[in-house]
Structure formats: C-alpha cells, structure tokens
Amino acid sequence: MQVKLTELIAPSFYEVHHAVKNGAATHFLLSGGRGSTKSSFTPTEIVLGMIADPDANAIALRKVKDTLRESVYESYVWAIDKLGVPHLFDARVSPMQIVYKPTGQRIIFRGADNPIKIKSLRLRKGFFKYVWYEEADEFGVEDIRSINQTLLRGGHDYRVFYSYNPPKSRKRWVHEYRKNPPKDWLAHHSDYRSVPRHWLGEQFFLEAESLRERNELAYRHEYLGEDTGTGGEVFRNLTLRRISDEEIASFDRIKRGLDFGFASHPSHYGVMHFDATRRRLFIFHELHKAGMSNRKLADGINAENKSNRQVTADSAEPRTIAELRNLGVNIKGAKKGPDSVDHGMKFLEDLDEIIIDPVRCPNTAREFDGYELDPDGNGGWKEGYPDRDNHSIDAVRYALEDEMKRPGISFN
C-alpha cells in the first residue's frame, strides 16, 4: 500500500515536516485551534521517524495519565492505520504501549502526575528520540525541563513536540515561548482553514461558522487558536517587538527606574524612552536578578548608565539607596503620596502604546504580558492590582514619576 503524505499532512504543516526531517530544530511548539490537525501531524511524523531509525523509541506524555488512552494513544493508532502499516505494530492497552514488531522499538505512554515512573524508565534497545507533550500548556515549564533532562540522554537528533490549544490566560509559559521561541525551538501555529474541507467534514465548518456569528471572541479562541486572553489583562496597549540600535540612538528622553529585590525576589533595573507627544513608551534595557549584592547591582547600573544620569528607585529602602549612592550611582527615592500604585498603573494603562524589546528585556516582556487582575470567583475581577510578578512594572512606575503630572504622588 502506497500512501501520499499530502493525504495525511495538511498544507500548513509542510514546512514543519521538512524542518523535522532536516533537523532544523529539536523542540517543536505546535499551537492551534480545533481541527488544526496538530495532534494527527505529530504521531504521523513520529511513526515515520521510528520506521526509518531502528534505535528510535518514543514517549507520549499527558499531565494526567487517565487522559492518555482517549487522546495520544488513539492518535497513534489512527496514524499507524492511515500510513497503512497496522500489521507492523502491536498496540496494547495493558500495559499501554505500541511495539514496532520488526525491531521491538516502543512507543510508551505516561502521565506526569507520577514523575517517578518517568525517571525509572529503561529501554532494552535504543533511546527516546521522540517525545510528545500533548496539551503542553497543562505542564509547568519546570516539569518539562526536569522530564527532558531525564529522557534526552544517550542518543542524538532528538525531536520533542509540544501540542496545545492556546489557553486564555497569558501567564502560561507557552504564550511566551510562542511569541519568542528560545534557541533550537520552532514555533508553529495553524487553524482549520488550511485543512482540506473533506478531512474535517461539512458539519465541522457549519459549527465553526455558527459560533463565529454568535460569539466571535469564542470563535477566535476555540477555532482559530488565538490568544484572546481572559479579560483580566491590564496592559492591552502592549507591543512586543525588536527595538533597533538605530531607534535607541535616536531616543532623547531616557528614564531609569530600580525596584529592589529581597530574599528570592529579583532586583530589577529598567531603562526606557518616553515619547510624551505620541504617548508611547519604549523599554529597551533591563538588569533582572535575585541575590545581587549592592556592589554588583551598582556595577551593572554604572556599566549601562555611563553618563551617570538619574535613577529613580523604591524609596522604601533608604539605606540601600545611600549605599548605591556611595558606590557612584546617581540615585534618588521615588516620592511618597496616596494612591500611588493606582495612579501609576492607570497612567501606564492609558498610554497609547508600551513597546518592549523581548530579546533585550525578556523579564520585562514576560511580566507586562502576563500581568492580570485576580478573578473574584463570580466571573468578574477583584479591585486593586496584584502585588506579584511586577518587579519590572514597579521599576517603570518609579522611572516615570516626573511624567505623571500629579503633585504629591509617589510610586511605592
């Protein structure tokens, strides 16, 4: 039986197929809405790769093991059948695994709710060349790092797939990685509109169009896989893009702010340009680290701030300010006053645009992009701004205090 891959892989995945085949990346982040075929593309690629490489084994992971059979297991069985090779594979449910008969290579299924079983995995032959995290947004990035450290050893040319429907909350790691893929990662997004109509069936398209007409926001999230957010995002005026050296050279209203860390919380120093006429803020430099001594902090600031321009810092730390001043930093404390946080946050929200370079300032980009109000449990949002994951935001408020035009306002 001869099978054409164009009958199994949607056009939107052709480039990803070539990238997998040619080793263009190790990690493949595949996001998409309903019907995007990301969860059929992945097992198809892995089965083909295992047939071609006698040392390649695979593991499929879900956050909870009880969801394995109805999702990734069935996806593999589908791919094997569509490739016309079911006679070459032995698919078992207890224990759940699929064995390639000619060589004994295995596809293993595990839930991350029992990490010990993952760490204790042993193969009689070969290595885990293929790893698939289905619904990858359900995993924490620390979980994934730990699992990969266990699995990606003793082999070569690994391919790790992360498939997921974009979550509403932008606090999930997949949102950040999709916008700014790390080195050796390829991020790909697809939706049902690039899939041959007869693959999904006419009813699928009728349901999609019905939802689009009734609730466009839900349609965009569920079918197009867009990051529509939860509704609690604070900075809807945010743009993440590269800020060129030429742009930075033209900036003439440079502001610098500093938020002090404590214990495991990082200190954050931010540098930005404020275009008051166009109400645009450009953030292009950061120093973000926990556990820094005041001397190292001063060294980092002075290395960037060669002209020793003024830095505005959290005034709750006068002793630290005094020590940094003794170390050569031109620093002052932010002024005190009532309602400072609310006023400063509303000032930032009301700007026409906040532009952050995610390469130069990854922590600033992450904190601004993921900053959300707390839900009240009744479908709404609590009053006030959460005091967490906001080190860069505080530093920006301090830096811009002179621009906020209200006498007696402080930023603390």
FIDREN-520406 format. One record per residue (C-alpha): x, y, z; residue number from 1. Coordinates in nm, 2 decimals, padded with zeros to 4 digits. Layout:
<lumlums>
xx X yy Y zz Z kegu NUM;
...
</lumlums>
This chain:
<lumlums>
xx 00.00 yy 00.00 zz 00.00 kegu 1;
xx 00.14 yy 00.33 zz -00.11 kegu 2;
xx 00.04 yy 00.64 zz 00.09 kegu 3;
xx 00.10 yy 01.00 zz -00.01 kegu 4;
xx 00.20 yy 01.22 zz 00.28 kegu 5;
xx 00.00 yy 01.51 zz 00.13 kegu 6;
xx -00.31 yy 01.30 zz 00.21 kegu 7;
xx -00.21 yy 01.29 zz 00.58 kegu 8;
xx -00.03 yy 01.62 zz 00.64 kegu 9;
xx -00.22 yy 01.95 zz 00.60 kegu 10;
xx -00.05 yy 02.21 zz 00.38 kegu 11;
xx 00.01 yy 02.43 zz 00.68 kegu 12;
xx 00.24 yy 02.16 zz 00.82 kegu 13;
xx 00.46 yy 02.10 zz 00.51 kegu 14;
xx 00.73 yy 02.34 zz 00.63 kegu 15;
xx 00.73 yy 02.18 zz 00.98 kegu 16;
xx 00.76 yy 01.83 zz 00.82 kegu 17;
xx 01.07 yy 01.94 zz 00.63 kegu 18;
xx 01.21 yy 02.11 zz 00.95 kegu 19;
xx 01.16 yy 01.78 zz 01.14 kegu 20;
xx 01.31 yy 01.57 zz 00.87 kegu 21;
xx 01.61 yy 01.80 zz 00.83 kegu 22;
xx 01.68 yy 01.86 zz 01.20 kegu 23;
xx 01.61 yy 02.24 zz 01.18 kegu 24;
xx 01.52 yy 02.24 zz 01.55 kegu 25;
xx 01.50 yy 02.00 zz 01.84 kegu 26;
xx 01.18 yy 02.14 zz 02.00 kegu 27;
xx 00.86 yy 02.20 zz 01.80 kegu 28;
xx 00.59 yy 02.41 zz 01.97 kegu 29;
xx 00.26 yy 02.34 zz 01.78 kegu 30;
xx -00.03 yy 02.56 zz 01.87 kegu 31;
xx -00.37 yy 02.56 zz 01.70 kegu 32;
xx -00.74 yy 02.57 zz 01.74 kegu 33;
xx -00.99 yy 02.29 zz 01.68 kegu 34;
xx -00.94 yy 02.10 zz 01.36 kegu 35;
xx -00.59 yy 02.23 zz 01.31 kegu 36;
xx -00.45 yy 01.87 zz 01.28 kegu 37;
xx -00.16 yy 01.93 zz 01.51 kegu 38;
xx -00.25 yy 01.61 zz 01.70 kegu 39;
xx -00.25 yy 01.40 zz 01.39 kegu 40;
xx 00.06 yy 01.55 zz 01.23 kegu 41;
xx 00.27 yy 01.47 zz 01.54 kegu 42;
xx 00.21 yy 01.10 zz 01.56 kegu 43;
xx 00.24 yy 01.07 zz 01.19 kegu 44;
xx 00.59 yy 01.23 zz 01.20 kegu 45;
xx 00.70 yy 01.01 zz 01.49 kegu 46;
xx 00.58 yy 00.68 zz 01.34 kegu 47;
xx 00.76 yy 00.76 zz 01.01 kegu 48;
xx 01.08 yy 00.85 zz 01.21 kegu 49;
xx 01.07 yy 00.53 zz 01.41 kegu 50;
xx 01.04 yy 00.32 zz 01.09 kegu 51;
xx 01.34 yy 00.50 zz 00.94 kegu 52;
xx 01.56 yy 00.47 zz 01.26 kegu 53;
xx 01.59 yy 00.13 zz 01.43 kegu 54;
xx 01.72 yy 00.29 zz 01.75 kegu 55;
xx 01.44 yy 00.54 zz 01.79 kegu 56;
xx 01.18 yy 00.50 zz 02.06 kegu 57;
xx 00.90 yy 00.74 zz 02.16 kegu 58;
xx 00.72 yy 00.85 zz 02.46 kegu 59;
xx 00.38 yy 01.04 zz 02.48 kegu 60;
xx 00.30 yy 01.24 zz 02.78 kegu 61;
xx -00.01 yy 01.40 zz 02.93 kegu 62;
xx -00.03 yy 01.59 zz 03.26 kegu 63;
xx -00.27 yy 01.33 zz 03.39 kegu 64;
xx -00.24 yy 00.96 zz 03.29 kegu 65;
xx -00.61 yy 00.89 zz 03.28 kegu 66;
xx -00.64 yy 01.10 zz 02.97 kegu 67;
xx -00.38 yy 00.91 zz 02.77 kegu 68;
xx -00.59 yy 00.64 zz 02.61 kegu 69;
xx -00.86 yy 00.87 zz 02.46 kegu 70;
xx -00.61 yy 01.12 zz 02.33 kegu 71;
xx -00.25 yy 01.03 zz 02.23 kegu 72;
xx -00.29 yy 00.66 zz 02.22 kegu 73;
xx -00.58 yy 00.68 zz 01.98 kegu 74;
xx -00.39 yy 00.94 zz 01.77 kegu 75;
xx -00.10 yy 00.69 zz 01.73 kegu 76;
xx -00.34 yy 00.41 zz 01.63 kegu 77;
xx -00.50 yy 00.65 zz 01.38 kegu 78;
xx -00.16 yy 00.75 zz 01.23 kegu 79;
xx -00.04 yy 00.38 zz 01.20 kegu 80;
xx -00.37 yy 00.29 zz 01.03 kegu 81;
xx -00.36 yy 00.58 zz 00.79 kegu 82;
xx 00.01 yy 00.51 zz 00.70 kegu 83;
xx -00.10 yy 00.16 zz 00.60 kegu 84;
xx 00.13 yy -00.02 zz 00.85 kegu 85;
xx -00.10 yy -00.17 zz 01.12 kegu 86;
xx 00.04 yy -00.51 zz 01.05 kegu 87;
xx 00.38 yy -00.39 zz 01.16 kegu 88;
xx 00.27 yy -00.26 zz 01.50 kegu 89;
xx 00.13 yy -00.43 zz 01.81 kegu 90;
xx -00.09 yy -00.19 zz 02.00 kegu 91;
xx -00.16 yy -00.29 zz 02.36 kegu 92;
xx -00.37 yy -00.13 zz 02.63 kegu 93;
xx -00.23 yy -00.31 zz 02.94 kegu 94;
xx 00.04 yy -00.21 zz 02.97 kegu 95;
xx -00.03 yy 00.08 zz 02.74 kegu 96;
xx 00.24 yy 00.07 zz 02.47 kegu 97;
xx 00.28 yy 00.02 zz 02.09 kegu 98;
xx 00.56 yy -00.20 zz 01.97 kegu 99;
xx 00.71 yy -00.19 zz 01.62 kegu 100;
xx 00.73 yy -00.57 zz 01.55 kegu 101;
xx 01.04 yy -00.58 zz 01.32 kegu 102;
xx 01.28 yy -00.43 zz 01.58 kegu 103;
xx 01.10 yy -00.42 zz 01.91 kegu 104;
xx 01.10 yy -00.04 zz 01.92 kegu 105;
xx 00.84 yy 00.10 zz 02.16 kegu 106;
xx 00.60 yy 00.39 zz 02.20 kegu 107;
xx 00.54 yy 00.44 zz 02.57 kegu 108;
xx 00.26 yy 00.64 zz 02.73 kegu 109;
xx 00.30 yy 00.81 zz 03.07 kegu 110;
xx 00.12 yy 01.07 zz 03.28 kegu 111;
xx 00.33 yy 01.34 zz 03.45 kegu 112;
xx 00.12 yy 01.30 zz 03.77 kegu 113;
xx 00.37 yy 01.02 zz 03.86 kegu 114;
xx 00.71 yy 01.16 zz 03.77 kegu 115;
xx 00.89 yy 00.87 zz 03.94 kegu 116;
xx 00.77 yy 00.63 zz 03.67 kegu 117;
xx 00.92 yy 00.86 zz 03.41 kegu 118;
xx 01.25 yy 00.88 zz 03.58 kegu 119;
xx 01.26 yy 00.50 zz 03.62 kegu 120;
xx 01.20 yy 00.42 zz 03.25 kegu 121;
xx 01.46 yy 00.20 zz 03.09 kegu 122;
xx 01.48 yy 00.08 zz 02.73 kegu 123;
xx 01.64 yy -00.25 zz 02.62 kegu 124;
xx 01.73 yy -00.10 zz 02.28 kegu 125;
xx 01.79 yy 00.25 zz 02.15 kegu 126;
xx 01.68 yy 00.57 zz 02.31 kegu 127;
xx 01.39 yy 00.81 zz 02.34 kegu 128;
xx 01.44 yy 01.01 zz 02.02 kegu 129;
xx 01.08 yy 01.13 zz 02.01 kegu 130;
xx 00.90 yy 01.30 zz 02.30 kegu 131;
xx 00.54 yy 01.43 zz 02.26 kegu 132;
xx 00.38 yy 01.66 zz 02.52 kegu 133;
xx 00.01 yy 01.67 zz 02.44 kegu 134;
xx -00.19 yy 01.97 zz 02.59 kegu 135;
xx 00.16 yy 02.11 zz 02.67 kegu 136;
xx 00.01 yy 02.42 zz 02.84 kegu 137;
xx -00.10 yy 02.19 zz 03.13 kegu 138;
xx 00.26 yy 02.12 zz 03.21 kegu 139;
xx 00.48 yy 02.37 zz 03.41 kegu 140;
xx 00.80 yy 02.47 zz 03.23 kegu 141;
xx 00.99 yy 02.33 zz 03.53 kegu 142;
xx 00.82 yy 02.00 zz 03.49 kegu 143;
xx 00.91 yy 01.99 zz 03.12 kegu 144;
xx 01.27 yy 02.08 zz 03.19 kegu 145;
xx 01.30 yy 01.80 zz 03.45 kegu 146;
xx 01.14 yy 01.54 zz 03.23 kegu 147;
xx 01.36 yy 01.64 zz 02.93 kegu 148;
xx 01.67 yy 01.61 zz 03.14 kegu 149;
xx 01.56 yy 01.25 zz 03.22 kegu 150;
xx 01.46 yy 01.15 zz 02.87 kegu 151;
xx 01.71 yy 01.33 zz 02.64 kegu 152;
xx 02.02 yy 01.13 zz 02.72 kegu 153;
xx 02.22 yy 00.86 zz 02.55 kegu 154;
xx 02.11 yy 00.95 zz 02.20 kegu 155;
xx 02.11 yy 01.21 zz 01.92 kegu 156;
xx 01.89 yy 01.41 zz 01.68 kegu 157;
xx 01.61 yy 01.44 zz 01.93 kegu 158;
xx 01.26 yy 01.57 zz 01.83 kegu 159;
xx 01.04 yy 01.70 zz 02.11 kegu 160;
xx 00.68 yy 01.80 zz 02.02 kegu 161;
xx 00.46 yy 02.03 zz 02.23 kegu 162;
xx 00.10 yy 02.04 zz 02.10 kegu 163;
xx -00.17 yy 02.25 zz 02.26 kegu 164;
xx -00.47 yy 02.47 zz 02.22 kegu 165;
xx -00.37 yy 02.82 zz 02.34 kegu 166;
xx -00.50 yy 02.89 zz 02.69 kegu 167;
xx -00.69 yy 03.21 zz 02.76 kegu 168;
xx -00.45 yy 03.31 zz 03.03 kegu 169;
xx -00.13 yy 03.47 zz 02.91 kegu 170;
xx 00.05 yy 03.36 zz 03.22 kegu 171;
xx 00.12 yy 03.02 zz 03.07 kegu 172;
xx 00.48 yy 02.95 zz 02.95 kegu 173;
xx 00.36 yy 02.85 zz 02.60 kegu 174;
xx 00.24 yy 03.21 zz 02.54 kegu 175;
xx 00.59 yy 03.35 zz 02.60 kegu 176;
xx 00.76 yy 03.07 zz 02.40 kegu 177;
xx 00.53 yy 03.11 zz 02.11 kegu 178;
xx 00.60 yy 03.48 zz 02.08 kegu 179;
xx 00.97 yy 03.44 zz 02.14 kegu 180;
xx 01.09 yy 03.09 zz 02.08 kegu 181;
xx 01.42 yy 03.00 zz 02.25 kegu 182;
xx 01.72 yy 02.88 zz 02.06 kegu 183;
xx 01.66 yy 02.54 zz 01.90 kegu 184;
xx 01.28 yy 02.58 zz 01.91 kegu 185;
xx 01.04 yy 02.62 zz 01.62 kegu 186;
xx 00.70 yy 02.77 zz 01.70 kegu 187;
xx 00.42 yy 02.70 zz 01.45 kegu 188;
xx 00.05 yy 02.80 zz 01.46 kegu 189;
xx -00.23 yy 02.66 zz 01.25 kegu 190;
xx -00.60 yy 02.65 zz 01.23 kegu 191;
xx -00.88 yy 02.46 zz 01.05 kegu 192;
xx -00.89 yy 02.70 zz 00.75 kegu 193;
xx -00.58 yy 02.55 zz 00.60 kegu 194;
xx -00.71 yy 02.19 zz 00.62 kegu 195;
xx -00.88 yy 02.02 zz 00.32 kegu 196;
xx -01.25 yy 02.06 zz 00.38 kegu 197;
xx -01.33 yy 01.69 zz 00.33 kegu 198;
xx -01.09 yy 01.59 zz 00.61 kegu 199;
xx -01.30 yy 01.76 zz 00.87 kegu 200;
xx -01.64 yy 01.72 zz 00.72 kegu 201;
xx -01.91 yy 01.97 zz 00.63 kegu 202;
xx -02.06 yy 01.97 zz 00.98 kegu 203;
xx -01.73 yy 02.09 zz 01.14 kegu 204;
xx -01.74 yy 02.40 zz 00.92 kegu 205;
xx -02.11 yy 02.47 zz 00.99 kegu 206;
xx -02.04 yy 02.46 zz 01.37 kegu 207;
xx -01.74 yy 02.69 zz 01.33 kegu 208;
xx -01.94 yy 02.94 zz 01.13 kegu 209;
xx -02.23 yy 02.92 zz 01.37 kegu 210;
xx -02.00 yy 03.01 zz 01.67 kegu 211;
xx -01.84 yy 03.29 zz 01.47 kegu 212;
xx -02.18 yy 03.45 zz 01.41 kegu 213;
xx -02.29 yy 03.41 zz 01.77 kegu 214;
xx -01.97 yy 03.48 zz 01.96 kegu 215;
xx -01.67 yy 03.60 zz 01.76 kegu 216;
xx -01.43 yy 03.61 zz 02.06 kegu 217;
xx -01.51 yy 03.25 zz 02.15 kegu 218;
xx -01.47 yy 03.15 zz 01.78 kegu 219;
xx -01.13 yy 03.32 zz 01.76 kegu 220;
xx -01.01 yy 03.14 zz 02.07 kegu 221;
xx -01.16 yy 02.79 zz 02.01 kegu 222;
xx -01.13 yy 02.76 zz 01.63 kegu 223;
xx -00.85 yy 03.00 zz 01.53 kegu 224;
xx -00.65 yy 02.93 zz 01.84 kegu 225;
xx -00.59 yy 03.29 zz 01.91 kegu 226;
xx -00.46 yy 03.42 zz 02.24 kegu 227;
xx -00.77 yy 03.62 zz 02.32 kegu 228;
xx -00.69 yy 03.65 zz 02.69 kegu 229;
xx -00.91 yy 03.61 zz 03.00 kegu 230;
xx -01.04 yy 03.97 zz 03.00 kegu 231;
xx -00.83 yy 04.05 zz 03.31 kegu 232;
xx -00.53 yy 04.16 zz 03.12 kegu 233;
xx -00.41 yy 04.50 zz 03.24 kegu 234;
xx -00.18 yy 04.61 zz 02.96 kegu 235;
xx -00.38 yy 04.59 zz 02.64 kegu 236;
xx -00.16 yy 04.86 zz 02.49 kegu 237;
xx 00.14 yy 04.63 zz 02.48 kegu 238;
xx 00.36 yy 04.56 zz 02.17 kegu 239;
xx 00.65 yy 04.32 zz 02.19 kegu 240;
xx 00.90 yy 04.37 zz 01.91 kegu 241;
xx 01.27 yy 04.43 zz 01.85 kegu 242;
xx 01.39 yy 04.79 zz 01.91 kegu 243;
xx 01.67 yy 04.86 zz 01.68 kegu 244;
xx 02.01 yy 05.01 zz 01.77 kegu 245;
xx 01.91 yy 05.30 zz 01.53 kegu 246;
xx 01.59 yy 05.37 zz 01.73 kegu 247;
xx 01.78 yy 05.36 zz 02.06 kegu 248;
xx 02.04 yy 05.60 zz 01.93 kegu 249;
xx 01.76 yy 05.85 zz 01.85 kegu 250;
xx 01.59 yy 05.84 zz 02.19 kegu 251;
xx 01.63 yy 06.16 zz 02.38 kegu 252;
xx 01.40 yy 06.12 zz 02.69 kegu 253;
xx 01.57 yy 05.84 zz 02.87 kegu 254;
xx 01.43 yy 05.73 zz 03.20 kegu 255;
xx 01.57 yy 05.48 zz 03.45 kegu 256;
xx 01.40 yy 05.30 zz 03.74 kegu 257;
xx 01.50 yy 05.05 zz 04.00 kegu 258;
xx 01.29 yy 04.81 zz 04.21 kegu 259;
xx 01.48 yy 04.64 zz 04.49 kegu 260;
xx 01.46 yy 04.27 zz 04.55 kegu 261;
xx 01.47 yy 04.07 zz 04.87 kegu 262;
xx 01.53 yy 03.70 zz 04.95 kegu 263;
xx 01.44 yy 03.51 zz 04.63 kegu 264;
xx 01.28 yy 03.82 zz 04.47 kegu 265;
xx 01.49 yy 03.98 zz 04.20 kegu 266;
xx 01.61 yy 04.34 zz 04.18 kegu 267;
xx 01.50 yy 04.50 zz 03.86 kegu 268;
xx 01.67 yy 04.79 zz 03.68 kegu 269;
xx 01.49 yy 04.92 zz 03.37 kegu 270;
xx 01.58 yy 05.17 zz 03.10 kegu 271;
xx 01.33 yy 05.33 zz 02.87 kegu 272;
xx 01.24 yy 05.62 zz 02.64 kegu 273;
xx 00.92 yy 05.81 zz 02.69 kegu 274;
xx 00.76 yy 05.98 zz 02.39 kegu 275;
xx 00.52 yy 06.22 zz 02.56 kegu 276;
xx 00.39 yy 06.37 zz 02.24 kegu 277;
xx 00.28 yy 06.03 zz 02.10 kegu 278;
xx 00.22 yy 05.88 zz 02.44 kegu 279;
xx 00.45 yy 05.59 zz 02.37 kegu 280;
xx 00.69 yy 05.41 zz 02.60 kegu 281;
xx 00.99 yy 05.22 zz 02.47 kegu 282;
xx 01.16 yy 04.97 zz 02.71 kegu 283;
xx 01.49 yy 04.85 zz 02.58 kegu 284;
xx 01.73 yy 04.75 zz 02.86 kegu 285;
xx 01.69 yy 04.55 zz 03.18 kegu 286;
xx 01.90 yy 04.41 zz 03.47 kegu 287;
xx 01.70 yy 04.15 zz 03.65 kegu 288;
xx 01.85 yy 03.91 zz 03.90 kegu 289;
xx 01.79 yy 03.78 zz 04.25 kegu 290;
xx 02.06 yy 03.77 zz 04.52 kegu 291;
xx 02.27 yy 04.05 zz 04.38 kegu 292;
xx 02.49 yy 04.24 zz 04.63 kegu 293;
xx 02.46 yy 04.62 zz 04.62 kegu 294;
xx 02.81 yy 04.64 zz 04.47 kegu 295;
xx 02.72 yy 04.41 zz 04.18 kegu 296;
xx 02.39 yy 04.60 zz 04.13 kegu 297;
xx 02.58 yy 04.93 zz 04.12 kegu 298;
xx 02.83 yy 04.78 zz 03.88 kegu 299;
xx 02.55 yy 04.67 zz 03.65 kegu 300;
xx 02.38 yy 05.01 zz 03.66 kegu 301;
xx 02.70 yy 05.21 zz 03.61 kegu 302;
xx 02.80 yy 04.99 zz 03.31 kegu 303;
xx 02.48 yy 05.09 zz 03.13 kegu 304;
xx 02.45 yy 05.44 zz 03.27 kegu 305;
xx 02.79 yy 05.57 zz 03.16 kegu 306;
xx 02.68 yy 05.94 zz 03.18 kegu 307;
xx 02.55 yy 05.88 zz 03.53 kegu 308;
xx 02.20 yy 06.01 zz 03.47 kegu 309;
xx 01.95 yy 06.00 zz 03.74 kegu 310;
xx 01.79 yy 05.66 zz 03.85 kegu 311;
xx 01.46 yy 05.67 zz 04.05 kegu 312;
xx 01.43 yy 05.38 zz 04.30 kegu 313;
xx 01.19 yy 05.24 zz 04.55 kegu 314;
xx 01.21 yy 05.49 zz 04.84 kegu 315;
xx 01.12 yy 05.22 zz 05.10 kegu 316;
xx 01.49 yy 05.13 zz 05.10 kegu 317;
xx 01.68 yy 05.45 zz 05.21 kegu 318;
xx 01.98 yy 05.26 zz 05.34 kegu 319;
xx 02.02 yy 05.07 zz 05.01 kegu 320;
xx 01.98 yy 05.40 zz 04.82 kegu 321;
xx 02.25 yy 05.56 zz 05.03 kegu 322;
xx 02.49 yy 05.27 zz 04.97 kegu 323;
xx 02.43 yy 05.27 zz 04.60 kegu 324;
xx 02.49 yy 05.65 zz 04.60 kegu 325;
xx 02.83 yy 05.58 zz 04.78 kegu 326;
xx 02.91 yy 05.33 zz 04.50 kegu 327;
xx 02.87 yy 05.60 zz 04.24 kegu 328;
xx 02.50 yy 05.56 zz 04.13 kegu 329;
xx 02.31 yy 05.89 zz 04.07 kegu 330;
xx 02.00 yy 05.77 zz 04.25 kegu 331;
xx 01.70 yy 05.92 zz 04.43 kegu 332;
xx 01.40 yy 05.77 zz 04.60 kegu 333;
xx 01.05 yy 05.80 zz 04.45 kegu 334;
xx 00.83 yy 06.05 zz 04.62 kegu 335;
xx 00.57 yy 05.93 zz 04.87 kegu 336;
xx 00.19 yy 06.00 zz 04.84 kegu 337;
xx -00.15 yy 05.85 zz 04.85 kegu 338;
xx -00.29 yy 05.61 zz 04.58 kegu 339;
xx 00.05 yy 05.59 zz 04.42 kegu 340;
xx 00.01 yy 05.24 zz 04.28 kegu 341;
xx -00.33 yy 05.30 zz 04.13 kegu 342;
xx -00.23 yy 05.63 zz 03.97 kegu 343;
xx 00.09 yy 05.49 zz 03.83 kegu 344;
xx -00.08 yy 05.18 zz 03.69 kegu 345;
xx -00.36 yy 05.38 zz 03.53 kegu 346;
xx -00.10 yy 05.61 zz 03.38 kegu 347;
xx 00.07 yy 05.31 zz 03.21 kegu 348;
xx -00.27 yy 05.16 zz 03.10 kegu 349;
xx -00.37 yy 05.49 zz 02.94 kegu 350;
xx -00.06 yy 05.52 zz 02.72 kegu 351;
xx -00.12 yy 05.47 zz 02.35 kegu 352;
xx 00.15 yy 05.20 zz 02.33 kegu 353;
xx 00.41 yy 05.03 zz 02.55 kegu 354;
xx 00.68 yy 04.88 zz 02.33 kegu 355;
xx 00.91 yy 04.63 zz 02.49 kegu 356;
xx 01.20 yy 04.45 zz 02.32 kegu 357;
xx 01.15 yy 04.09 zz 02.43 kegu 358;
xx 01.51 yy 03.99 zz 02.33 kegu 359;
xx 01.68 yy 04.27 zz 02.52 kegu 360;
xx 01.42 yy 04.27 zz 02.81 kegu 361;
xx 01.27 yy 03.91 zz 02.84 kegu 362;
xx 01.17 yy 03.95 zz 03.20 kegu 363;
xx 01.00 yy 04.29 zz 03.14 kegu 364;
xx 00.81 yy 04.14 zz 02.84 kegu 365;
xx 00.70 yy 03.84 zz 03.04 kegu 366;
xx 00.58 yy 04.04 zz 03.34 kegu 367;
xx 00.39 yy 04.30 zz 03.14 kegu 368;
xx 00.24 yy 04.05 zz 02.91 kegu 369;
xx 00.13 yy 03.82 zz 03.18 kegu 370;
xx 00.00 yy 04.07 zz 03.43 kegu 371;
xx -00.36 yy 04.01 zz 03.51 kegu 372;
xx -00.62 yy 04.11 zz 03.77 kegu 373;
xx -00.73 yy 03.85 zz 04.02 kegu 374;
xx -01.07 yy 03.68 zz 03.95 kegu 375;
xx -01.33 yy 03.73 zz 04.21 kegu 376;
xx -01.49 yy 03.39 zz 04.17 kegu 377;
xx -01.81 yy 03.53 zz 04.03 kegu 378;
xx -01.70 yy 03.59 zz 03.67 kegu 379;
xx -01.55 yy 03.93 zz 03.75 kegu 380;
xx -01.23 yy 04.08 zz 03.88 kegu 381;
xx -01.11 yy 04.19 zz 04.22 kegu 382;
xx -01.04 yy 04.56 zz 04.28 kegu 383;
xx -00.67 yy 04.66 zz 04.30 kegu 384;
xx -00.36 yy 04.55 zz 04.13 kegu 385;
xx -00.19 yy 04.22 zz 04.24 kegu 386;
xx 00.14 yy 04.27 zz 04.41 kegu 387;
xx 00.33 yy 03.99 zz 04.25 kegu 388;
xx 00.54 yy 03.93 zz 03.93 kegu 389;
xx 00.56 yy 04.30 zz 03.89 kegu 390;
xx 00.92 yy 04.39 zz 03.96 kegu 391;
xx 00.97 yy 04.55 zz 03.61 kegu 392;
xx 00.63 yy 04.73 zz 03.63 kegu 393;
xx 00.73 yy 04.89 zz 03.96 kegu 394;
xx 01.07 yy 05.00 zz 03.82 kegu 395;
xx 00.89 yy 05.16 zz 03.52 kegu 396;
xx 00.65 yy 05.34 zz 03.75 kegu 397;
xx 00.94 yy 05.48 zz 03.95 kegu 398;
xx 01.12 yy 05.59 zz 03.64 kegu 399;
xx 00.82 yy 05.78 zz 03.50 kegu 400;
xx 00.71 yy 05.96 zz 03.82 kegu 401;
xx 00.81 yy 06.30 zz 03.69 kegu 402;
xx 00.59 yy 06.24 zz 03.38 kegu 403;
xx 00.28 yy 06.16 zz 03.58 kegu 404;
xx 00.20 yy 06.53 zz 03.65 kegu 405;
xx 00.02 yy 06.50 zz 03.98 kegu 406;
xx 00.18 yy 06.68 zz 04.27 kegu 407;
xx 00.24 yy 06.47 zz 04.58 kegu 408;
xx 00.21 yy 06.13 zz 04.40 kegu 409;
xx 00.45 yy 05.86 zz 04.50 kegu 410;
xx 00.52 yy 05.52 zz 04.34 kegu 411;
xx 00.57 yy 05.26 zz 04.60 kegu 412;
</lumlums>
